[in-house]
């Protein structure tokens, strides 16, 4: 597991039914490119976030495939319509097999 | 096809909204999280003979870069502040202590410290920057290894401590025991060095707001440091920035933490007296 990885998400706590809300996400991650070498000259294996997805109450609402040349600490901002109260679940998958998740609840009102 | 068009429209609408958002923020000045208003221009201090007004480097950046600093979530520098918050509780060294062992009030204890640094330290008989204070804590109290001047843990910690003074005006003392050092810093500022034979003032006083290649020259103020630069995706210390400037004019840089850079840090900080400490700024 890569070190210093920390997902961060900003979602409004409350919304009205049908509201379009802005969601901001950022995961601090090295995004090791696979091009670098360590002090002994061995190639450091690629370890980047390869997919990012967001689910609302178990239903996938968006997903992203990432590949090489994406910067460190990838940031995503997108909009979503809130049909009911529930949980947004965010998932980041790492090349090294690690999965990072974060959940945020939205209330109606 | 229809679907594509509506998607396109949505993207365009978002872009428009973002541009408008930044424009509004600009009109209101440098307001962070919609709460903290920072002073990004101020009347020049009395000792500044050649300037009427001083401006934060934020003013010279593009709207997109400015917008990054207006919300702490968008500000990539805050990642490092988070890291320093974790580091605060890490026990290291022979004394088995962390920052939190002594500073029980948390980083908030240091509200107001950033604005007066660098300052004269009576006990050490020297001018001290925040890095000196941090390393003194590490080696004397924690009996841990000192951090390098610009290593990521150091810049992150200076960011965390500096953030506590966000919004307070820079107010470094230039008289008393530091008068000579300040004069030395001033001399360094106006001395031409390097193959390009340039001084700090040639860019940051005579030509600020003029394009240098594809970029706007700022006044070279230090109130926003440590600064997150899009160029290298990390926090940059003041001395690190001085070093970069000296390399750009093909001079041999002084060492980070040297007497020369301490003196220059004091002089440049005094040029920004009155501007707000920005916490962690975002620059090119």
Interface residues (C-beta under 8 A of the other chain):
Chain A: X4 X6 X8 X10 X24 X26 X28 X71 X72 X73 X75 X79
Chain B: X10 X14 X73 X74 X76 X79 X82 X83 X233
